Amino acid sequence: MTSVPGWLYNEFQQIGVDFEDTTQVEVFDRNQKSSTPEAEQALVERLGISIDDTVIDLGTGTGTFAVQAALAGAKVYAVDVSRVMLTYAQQKAQKMNAENIEFHQSGFLSYQHQGEPVDFIVTKSALHHLPDFWKMVAFLRMASMLKFEGILYLRDVVFSFNPMQYQTHIDAWINRVAKLPGEGFTANDFEAHLREEYSTFTWIIEGMLQRAGFEITDAYYPAQEYAQYLCTKVK
């Protein structure tokens, strides 16, 4: 049996929201305004995922994207460190008759893909759970699981504002996007994200992607606090 080094980051530890709490998972799913079945179906179509494709969904959460990819005919490996999240996602898949999904309780640093390299890896709003050192390790591992010229899609909280003006931008961001309790993610949620999780800057993420062997074919910044990347494995 392979021993685990004592310095390995424990990605199963809960930071920020406790996603081993069923109530928190249900609240999280309700608050996912940008991850509706319609939005995820549109992403599946944009990426060109279809019958006979293989997809790894890293940080699958409550599984909305994984379900839509499976309904398009792909074989999906849905990966998350939270057992409660995976149970919720499995129940969603069963309701939608999305059968071509394997669920794995694992993460960016621990998932061991047993099949052939895949066509697509998708990760949304999950990578910020890793410090920057481990983000780089995660990108290297993703590249090893992808086919040559396979596609990586990444969406997350990533900052493109001037670091010298961080306080002004963060305060303005929270004031702009925070909702009242019961209506979505609150100011307390965003404050906890900044305090306890590991969102980083665009120039750091983009350098990591390139060093890991990806070509960024499309980068989109819907606001100075968010980024989406479409990348092709070229090495």
Backbone bond lengths (Angstrom), bond angles and torsions (degrees), N, CA, C in turn:
res aa  C-N    CA-C-N  psi(-1)  N-CA   C-N-CA  omega(-1)  CA-C   N-CA-C  phi
1 M - - - 1.461 - - 1.527 109.25 -
2 T 1.347 116.47 133.34 1.459 120.91 -179.32 1.518 110.15 -73.59
3 S 1.325 116.56 128.97 1.459 119.84 179.05 1.516 109.67 -79.73
4 V 1.333 116.83 148.18 1.459 122.96 179.52 1.519 108.09 -94.49
5 P 1.345 118.72 123.99 1.462 119.87 -179.85 1.522 111.88 -63.04
6 G 1.313 115.47 145.44 1.455 120.16 -177.26 1.517 113.91 -65.96
7 W 1.339 117.23 -18.44 1.459 120.07 -178.14 1.527 113.29 -90.61
8 L 1.348 118.08 -2.94 1.462 120.97 -177.50 1.527 110.54 -66.25
9 Y 1.320 115.65 132.78 1.468 120.79 178.70 1.522 110.20 -63.67
10 N 1.313 116.72 135.05 1.458 122.08 -179.52 1.525 109.15 -89.95
11 E 1.328 116.45 93.95 1.459 119.36 -177.52 1.529 112.81 -77.53
12 F 1.333 117.37 -5.89 1.456 120.03 177.20 1.528 112.62 -85.98
13 Q 1.325 116.63 -9.95 1.455 118.67 176.36 1.522 108.94 -68.99
14 Q 1.310 116.51 142.97 1.450 120.83 -178.89 1.522 109.63 -86.98
15 I 1.350 115.57 120.54 1.456 120.16 173.29 1.520 107.60 -117.75
16 G 1.315 116.97 151.60 1.455 119.26 -176.13 1.515 110.10 65.46
17 V 1.324 116.79 -128.11 1.463 121.94 -179.58 1.530 110.29 -69.07
18 D 1.326 116.54 139.80 1.462 121.80 178.50 1.524 108.81 -83.48
19 F 1.334 116.46 99.05 1.451 120.54 -177.84 1.524 112.51 -86.83
20 E 1.327 117.42 15.05 1.454 120.95 166.35 1.521 110.42 -98.29
21 D 1.325 116.83 5.22 1.460 123.73 176.99 1.530 107.89 -101.12
22 T 1.329 117.04 118.06 1.462 121.30 -175.52 1.519 111.72 -58.05
23 T 1.317 117.68 -40.96 1.463 120.57 -179.84 1.517 111.23 -62.65
24 Q 1.339 117.09 -41.74 1.460 120.98 179.19 1.526 111.12 -64.92
25 V 1.321 117.17 -36.81 1.465 121.03 178.29 1.521 110.15 -66.49
26 E 1.324 117.54 -42.00 1.467 120.56 178.29 1.524 111.04 -63.84
27 V 1.327 117.23 -41.14 1.469 121.22 177.68 1.520 110.07 -64.22
28 F 1.334 116.15 -43.75 1.460 121.02 178.82 1.526 110.73 -57.80
29 D 1.318 117.23 -44.79 1.463 120.82 -178.72 1.525 110.90 -63.39
30 R 1.322 117.48 -41.22 1.468 120.85 179.30 1.527 111.38 -65.01
31 N 1.339 116.29 -31.41 1.462 120.48 -175.34 1.529 113.55 -84.78
32 Q 1.332 117.24 -2.65 1.461 120.08 -176.70 1.529 111.09 -80.83
33 K 1.316 116.03 72.57 1.466 120.76 -176.79 1.526 111.86 -66.75
34 S 1.344 117.60 -27.41 1.466 120.26 -179.28 1.526 112.28 -93.48
35 S 1.339 116.93 3.03 1.461 120.67 -178.02 1.520 110.60 -125.85
36 T 1.325 115.71 50.27 1.458 121.30 175.32 1.528 109.18 -80.16
37 P 1.325 118.24 162.36 1.470 119.06 175.27 1.531 112.50 -55.09
38 E 1.330 116.91 -37.75 1.461 120.43 -179.67 1.530 111.07 -66.37
39 A 1.330 116.91 -42.81 1.465 120.65 -179.90 1.522 110.91 -66.74
40 E 1.330 117.19 -40.12 1.462 119.90 -179.12 1.527 111.31 -72.83
41 Q 1.324 117.34 -33.29 1.460 119.55 174.24 1.527 110.15 -63.29
42 A 1.340 116.40 -39.67 1.466 120.26 177.80 1.524 110.81 -63.70
43 L 1.337 117.18 -37.65 1.463 120.11 178.06 1.521 110.43 -67.27
44 V 1.311 117.46 -41.89 1.469 121.14 176.62 1.527 109.94 -56.24
45 E 1.318 116.18 -44.78 1.462 120.55 -179.58 1.522 111.19 -68.22
46 R 1.322 117.10 -39.87 1.468 120.46 178.85 1.534 110.98 -62.06
47 L 1.320 116.59 -41.66 1.464 120.00 -179.14 1.529 112.00 -75.71
48 G 1.320 116.48 -16.95 1.459 120.01 -179.29 1.510 113.43 79.70
49 I 1.318 117.04 27.62 1.462 121.39 179.02 1.523 109.34 -75.48
50 S 1.332 116.30 130.12 1.460 119.45 -176.70 1.528 110.14 -152.34
51 I 1.317 116.06 -166.60 1.465 122.81 -176.67 1.526 110.27 -56.40
52 D 1.335 114.78 136.52 1.470 124.58 177.30 1.530 113.95 78.57
53 D 1.341 118.75 -4.48 1.462 119.67 172.91 1.524 109.66 -75.80
54 T 1.334 114.96 156.44 1.463 121.18 174.81 1.518 108.85 -119.36
55 V 1.332 115.73 138.65 1.460 121.72 -172.28 1.523 109.53 -136.84
56 I 1.326 116.79 132.99 1.460 121.63 167.56 1.520 107.53 -105.54
57 D 1.322 116.47 124.21 1.463 122.76 176.28 1.523 107.04 -105.39
58 L 1.325 116.52 99.58 1.470 122.38 -176.05 1.528 109.92 -88.83
59 G 1.320 115.48 120.55 1.457 119.98 -172.87 1.515 108.99 77.78
60 T 1.325 115.93 50.45 1.466 121.08 -172.66 1.504 113.26 -63.47
61 G 1.353 117.49 -21.99 1.460 119.86 179.37 1.510 111.19 61.94
62 T 1.331 116.08 -128.43 1.459 119.80 -178.05 1.521 112.28 -88.83
63 G 1.328 117.88 8.17 1.457 121.75 162.39 1.515 118.20 84.99
64 T 1.321 118.53 11.68 1.465 118.91 -175.83 1.527 111.93 -62.90
65 F 1.334 117.78 -44.35 1.462 119.61 178.49 1.526 110.78 -66.15
66 A 1.323 117.67 -45.58 1.465 120.89 -179.03 1.521 111.02 -56.12
67 V 1.320 117.10 -41.49 1.467 121.01 179.41 1.519 110.46 -62.95
68 Q 1.328 117.29 -46.26 1.467 120.04 -178.37 1.525 111.62 -65.49
69 A 1.333 117.84 -38.00 1.462 120.60 177.44 1.525 110.44 -65.00
70 A 1.326 117.14 -40.58 1.463 120.55 178.51 1.527 111.16 -66.62
71 L 1.321 117.20 -39.43 1.464 120.41 178.78 1.528 111.63 -65.55
72 A 1.342 116.40 -23.62 1.474 120.49 175.87 1.521 111.93 -79.85
73 G 1.337 117.28 -5.24 1.456 121.27 176.09 1.505 115.50 107.50
74 A 1.329 117.68 -0.47 1.464 120.55 -178.25 1.522 111.34 -80.71
75 K 1.329 115.18 156.73 1.463 122.32 167.88 1.518 106.81 -88.22
76 V 1.330 117.71 123.23 1.457 121.88 -172.67 1.523 110.47 -118.64
77 Y 1.327 115.24 134.09 1.459 123.21 171.62 1.523 106.36 -107.80
78 A 1.319 116.76 106.18 1.457 122.47 -176.23 1.527 108.67 -96.90
79 V 1.321 116.38 118.98 1.468 122.84 -169.95 1.517 109.93 -120.93
80 D 1.323 116.77 130.84 1.462 120.71 174.40 1.527 108.75 -156.51
81 V 1.328 116.15 149.36 1.468 120.11 -179.94 1.522 111.89 -79.16
82 S 1.326 117.84 -17.60 1.461 121.46 -176.27 1.518 110.99 -93.05
83 R 1.311 116.72 119.25 1.454 121.53 176.49 1.527 110.81 -63.51
84 V 1.323 117.48 -38.29 1.465 120.77 -179.70 1.528 110.00 -66.03
85 M 1.337 117.42 -42.28 1.460 120.89 175.69 1.530 110.33 -57.57
86 L 1.320 117.32 -46.72 1.460 120.90 -177.67 1.524 111.49 -63.87
87 T 1.321 117.23 -39.99 1.463 120.36 177.23 1.516 110.86 -61.39
88 Y 1.321 115.93 -43.47 1.466 121.56 177.92 1.528 109.65 -61.51
89 A 1.331 116.82 -44.98 1.461 121.62 -179.76 1.533 111.23 -64.32
90 Q 1.327 116.96 -40.34 1.466 120.43 178.47 1.527 111.10 -62.37
91 Q 1.326 116.33 -41.66 1.463 119.99 178.59 1.522 110.93 -63.77
92 K 1.337 116.44 -38.70 1.457 120.69 177.82 1.533 110.03 -64.64
93 A 1.329 116.66 -42.94 1.462 120.75 179.61 1.527 111.08 -62.36
94 Q 1.326 117.26 -41.41 1.462 121.17 179.61 1.525 111.05 -62.89
95 K 1.330 117.12 -41.53 1.464 120.94 179.75 1.523 111.21 -63.76
96 M 1.341 116.69 -32.76 1.461 121.78 -176.97 1.531 112.40 -94.30
97 N 1.351 116.63 3.20 1.473 121.64 -177.97 1.523 111.79 55.85
98 A 1.322 115.35 38.45 1.473 121.49 175.62 1.524 107.41 -94.77
99 E 1.324 116.74 96.84 1.458 121.50 -168.93 1.526 113.90 -95.17
100 N 1.315 118.52 -18.42 1.462 120.86 -170.28 1.527 111.82 -91.45
101 I 1.339 115.80 47.69 1.466 121.71 -177.99 1.521 109.15 -127.23
102 E 1.319 116.47 131.38 1.464 122.50 168.01 1.525 108.11 -103.35
103 F 1.314 116.30 131.25 1.463 121.53 -179.90 1.525 109.74 -103.82
104 H 1.322 116.12 132.66 1.460 121.80 -177.32 1.524 109.87 -131.65
105 Q 1.340 116.15 123.79 1.461 119.60 173.62 1.518 108.10 -81.45
106 S 1.302 115.15 96.52 1.452 121.28 -175.64 1.520 107.70 -164.95
107 G 1.350 116.91 -175.08 1.452 119.41 -176.56 1.507 112.92 -147.37
108 F 1.322 115.46 -169.71 1.461 121.98 -178.17 1.525 112.40 -55.82
109 L 1.323 116.42 -36.96 1.461 121.17 -172.84 1.517 113.18 -97.56
110 S 1.320 117.16 -11.79 1.463 119.70 -172.50 1.521 114.44 -121.67
111 Y 1.315 118.52 -16.25 1.465 119.64 -179.25 1.526 110.45 -65.86
112 Q 1.322 115.92 127.80 1.460 122.29 178.86 1.522 108.07 -112.32
113 H 1.333 115.82 105.06 1.463 119.05 -178.00 1.517 109.96 -76.69
114 Q 1.319 116.24 125.16 1.465 121.37 -174.46 1.526 113.30 -95.13
115 G 1.312 117.82 -15.75 1.454 119.69 -177.52 1.514 112.56 -92.96
116 E 1.324 115.52 -167.73 1.452 121.78 175.58 1.528 109.72 -67.86
117 P 1.334 117.14 159.06 1.474 118.96 174.86 1.530 110.36 -53.43
118 V 1.323 115.88 146.83 1.463 121.07 -171.07 1.525 111.20 -99.31
119 D 1.330 114.78 167.99 1.462 121.49 -179.84 1.526 112.29 -82.64
120 F 1.335 116.31 -34.40 1.461 120.79 -174.75 1.529 110.48 -139.14
121 I 1.337 115.63 143.27 1.459 121.96 164.10 1.524 106.52 -124.50
122 V 1.312 115.70 131.76 1.457 122.04 179.27 1.520 108.21 -124.32
123 T 1.326 116.29 133.32 1.461 119.87 174.03 1.518 108.90 -142.92
124 K 1.333 115.31 126.53 1.454 120.96 -174.37 1.525 109.41 -131.50
125 S 1.318 115.16 124.92 1.473 121.91 173.07 1.523 112.59 54.53
126 A 1.336 115.84 39.30 1.464 120.26 179.14 1.520 112.56 -131.80
127 L 1.330 117.66 -31.95 1.459 120.19 -173.68 1.521 112.78 -62.82
128 H 1.320 117.22 -24.21 1.470 120.23 -179.74 1.531 112.68 -67.37
129 H 1.312 117.54 -5.13 1.463 119.73 173.91 1.524 112.05 -76.20
130 L 1.338 117.51 -10.93 1.468 121.31 -179.32 1.524 110.86 -106.63
131 P 1.339 118.37 138.17 1.469 120.87 168.39 1.524 110.03 -62.26
132 D 1.335 116.30 162.25 1.468 120.29 -171.74 1.531 113.35 -58.76
133 F 1.319 118.23 -40.25 1.475 120.09 178.06 1.517 110.27 -54.25
134 W 1.335 116.03 -45.12 1.461 120.67 -175.75 1.523 111.76 -79.68
135 K 1.331 117.45 -22.84 1.467 118.66 170.56 1.527 110.14 -59.86
136 M 1.334 116.44 -43.27 1.462 119.88 -179.93 1.526 110.58 -62.58
137 V 1.310 116.81 -43.25 1.463 120.60 177.03 1.530 109.62 -60.33
138 A 1.331 116.42 -40.95 1.466 120.38 179.76 1.525 111.13 -62.70
139 F 1.334 117.47 -41.75 1.469 119.88 178.98 1.532 111.42 -63.65
140 L 1.315 116.76 -40.49 1.463 119.87 177.43 1.529 110.95 -62.43
141 R 1.318 116.31 -40.73 1.460 119.92 178.96 1.531 110.90 -67.51
142 M 1.336 117.42 -40.32 1.464 119.98 176.78 1.522 110.97 -60.13
143 A 1.334 116.15 -44.57 1.464 119.76 -179.99 1.521 111.02 -59.28
144 S 1.332 117.11 -36.46 1.466 120.30 -178.85 1.526 112.23 -70.58
145 M 1.326 117.96 -20.48 1.464 121.66 -179.48 1.521 112.84 -92.49
146 L 1.338 117.29 -12.65 1.454 121.85 -176.98 1.528 112.10 -93.69
147 K 1.312 116.00 147.20 1.455 120.81 169.11 1.529 110.08 -64.94
148 F 1.316 116.07 157.49 1.460 119.49 170.25 1.529 108.51 -59.08
149 E 1.314 115.90 131.26 1.459 124.52 -175.27 1.530 112.16 68.89
150 G 1.332 116.72 15.04 1.456 120.16 170.59 1.516 110.57 -68.95
151 I 1.331 115.71 165.66 1.458 122.18 -172.11 1.524 111.40 -110.99
152 L 1.331 115.34 132.60 1.461 122.74 170.23 1.521 108.14 -112.29
153 Y 1.320 115.88 126.97 1.469 121.34 173.47 1.525 107.83 -114.12
154 L 1.321 116.11 125.91 1.462 122.53 -177.81 1.519 109.38 -127.53
155 R 1.317 116.28 129.35 1.469 121.74 173.48 1.519 108.39 -134.75
156 D 1.335 116.20 132.49 1.461 118.02 -177.13 1.521 110.23 -166.35
157 V 1.324 114.39 175.75 1.462 120.94 168.70 1.525 107.00 -76.26
158 V 1.334 116.20 111.39 1.462 123.04 -179.92 1.518 106.39 -140.03
159 F 1.321 116.86 132.03 1.462 120.55 -170.75 1.528 112.18 -95.56
160 S 1.340 116.68 131.67 1.455 121.54 176.63 1.527 112.55 -115.71
161 F 1.326 118.01 4.27 1.458 119.85 178.01 1.527 111.34 -76.78
162 N 1.313 115.92 166.66 1.460 122.27 177.83 1.528 109.51 -64.69
163 P 1.337 119.03 120.25 1.467 120.04 -178.39 1.530 113.54 -56.94
164 M 1.322 117.34 -26.83 1.463 120.15 179.19 1.526 111.68 -65.08
165 Q 1.326 116.56 -19.74 1.463 120.93 -176.22 1.531 111.46 -112.18
166 Y 1.333 116.22 28.70 1.469 120.35 -171.88 1.519 112.79 -58.96
167 Q 1.321 118.49 -41.53 1.464 119.95 -174.46 1.525 111.11 -65.53
168 T 1.332 116.18 -45.02 1.456 120.00 179.17 1.518 111.09 -61.11
169 H 1.333 116.82 -44.33 1.456 120.61 -177.50 1.526 112.03 -69.03
170 I 1.317 117.40 -41.13 1.466 119.45 -179.04 1.526 110.45 -66.45
171 D 1.315 117.72 -44.22 1.474 120.39 178.13 1.524 110.81 -60.27
172 A 1.339 116.65 -43.51 1.459 120.51 -179.40 1.528 110.65 -65.70
173 W 1.328 116.96 -38.62 1.467 121.47 178.84 1.520 111.11 -61.47
174 I 1.320 116.42 -49.37 1.461 120.06 -178.65 1.527 110.52 -62.90
175 N 1.327 116.86 -42.81 1.463 120.27 179.13 1.525 111.66 -62.61
176 R 1.330 116.42 -31.65 1.459 120.74 -176.09 1.529 112.44 -79.49
177 V 1.327 117.74 -38.91 1.468 119.79 -169.16 1.526 114.39 -106.71
178 A 1.314 119.24 -16.93 1.466 120.62 -175.70 1.532 110.89 -67.37
179 K 1.327 115.16 141.56 1.457 121.74 179.06 1.532 110.09 -110.36
180 L 1.320 114.58 168.40 1.452 119.97 173.05 1.525 109.65 -74.64
181 P 1.335 118.08 153.90 1.464 119.82 177.38 1.527 111.35 -53.43
182 G 1.332 115.56 133.31 1.450 121.04 -178.36 1.509 114.45 91.17
183 E 1.352 116.82 -10.84 1.464 120.97 -178.45 1.522 112.67 -109.28
184 G 1.328 117.30 -7.44 1.459 120.60 -177.67 1.513 109.93 152.47
185 F 1.342 116.04 -162.74 1.457 120.90 179.99 1.525 109.61 -70.23
186 T 1.332 115.65 130.23 1.459 121.83 -174.56 1.528 111.70 -92.42
187 A 1.345 115.68 173.67 1.467 120.19 175.67 1.521 110.45 -58.35
188 N 1.328 117.77 -38.13 1.465 120.34 177.89 1.529 111.64 -62.11
189 D 1.333 117.13 -37.56 1.464 120.77 178.12 1.530 110.64 -62.59
190 F 1.324 116.84 -46.25 1.459 120.13 -178.59 1.530 111.21 -68.74
191 E 1.331 117.17 -37.70 1.467 119.98 176.79 1.524 110.71 -62.83
192 A 1.329 116.78 -41.32 1.466 120.23 178.06 1.524 110.62 -64.95
193 H 1.324 116.59 -38.16 1.466 120.03 177.68 1.527 110.12 -57.94
194 L 1.321 116.63 -48.35 1.474 119.88 -178.69 1.519 111.73 -66.75
195 R 1.295 116.61 -36.21 1.464 121.65 -173.70 1.525 112.25 -78.61
196 E 1.336 117.63 -35.15 1.460 120.63 -167.25 1.526 114.29 -117.40
197 E 1.352 118.15 -14.59 1.455 119.83 -176.97 1.529 109.59 -111.55
198 Y 1.336 118.67 -169.07 1.462 119.79 -163.06 1.526 113.71 -133.07
199 S 1.316 117.45 44.60 1.457 119.28 173.42 1.529 109.13 -63.32
200 T 1.336 115.96 150.05 1.456 120.37 -172.76 1.524 109.70 -136.01
201 F 1.340 116.90 -167.52 1.460 122.08 -176.43 1.524 111.59 -98.02
202 T 1.340 116.04 155.07 1.455 121.50 -179.27 1.520 111.99 -57.86
203 W 1.330 117.37 -42.46 1.459 119.84 -175.64 1.524 112.13 -67.47
204 I 1.328 117.19 -23.76 1.462 120.60 175.36 1.531 109.72 -77.26
205 I 1.334 116.49 -50.83 1.466 121.28 179.53 1.527 110.90 -57.61
206 E 1.329 116.87 -45.25 1.464 120.23 -175.31 1.526 111.45 -67.48
207 G 1.319 116.77 -37.19 1.460 119.35 175.66 1.520 112.20 -64.96
208 M 1.329 116.16 -39.94 1.462 120.19 177.67 1.523 111.38 -62.51
209 L 1.320 116.66 -45.70 1.468 120.44 -179.24 1.522 110.75 -58.24
210 Q 1.315 116.85 -45.48 1.460 120.51 -178.76 1.520 111.51 -66.22
211 R 1.314 117.48 -40.65 1.465 120.74 178.69 1.526 111.84 -67.41
212 A 1.316 116.85 -27.12 1.468 120.37 179.74 1.527 112.55 -80.60
213 G 1.331 117.33 -5.16 1.454 120.09 177.12 1.514 114.96 104.02
214 F 1.342 116.93 18.53 1.457 120.90 179.45 1.531 110.96 -106.13
215 E 1.308 115.61 145.74 1.456 122.67 167.49 1.521 107.59 -102.74
216 I 1.324 116.67 124.96 1.463 120.61 178.37 1.523 107.66 -79.99
217 T 1.325 116.68 107.51 1.462 120.35 -177.19 1.525 112.00 -89.41
218 D 1.327 117.16 -20.39 1.462 120.14 176.14 1.520 108.14 -155.13
219 A 1.323 115.63 130.12 1.466 121.83 175.53 1.523 107.95 -126.27
220 Y 1.308 115.86 129.13 1.466 120.81 -177.24 1.518 108.22 -130.88
221 Y 1.334 115.82 131.49 1.458 121.99 -179.34 1.529 108.24 -119.47
222 P 1.329 117.64 90.62 1.463 120.01 -177.90 1.526 113.35 -63.60
223 A 1.313 116.48 -22.14 1.461 123.62 173.32 1.526 106.26 -158.64
224 Q 1.325 116.96 170.64 1.456 119.71 -176.93 1.526 113.05 -72.63
225 E 1.329 116.91 1.70 1.464 121.32 178.69 1.527 112.75 -114.33
226 Y 1.311 118.12 2.10 1.458 121.06 -176.29 1.530 110.22 -137.26
227 A 1.325 115.72 150.44 1.460 120.10 175.79 1.521 109.76 -146.45
228 Q 1.336 114.75 148.90 1.454 122.34 173.97 1.525 107.82 -129.73
229 Y 1.326 116.23 134.53 1.455 120.61 -178.57 1.524 109.95 -127.73
230 L 1.315 115.03 135.46 1.449 122.87 170.18 1.523 106.33 -112.56
231 C 1.312 116.58 118.59 1.466 121.91 -170.65 1.526 110.56 -127.53
232 T 1.330 115.34 149.06 1.450 122.20 176.49 1.527 109.23 -117.33
233 K 1.314 116.51 133.30 1.470 120.28 175.97 1.528 108.85 -72.59
234 V 1.327 116.80 118.78 1.466 120.55 -176.88 1.534 112.71 -117.90
235 K 1.328 117.31 -4.00 1.472 120.55 179.14 1.520 109.21 -128.35
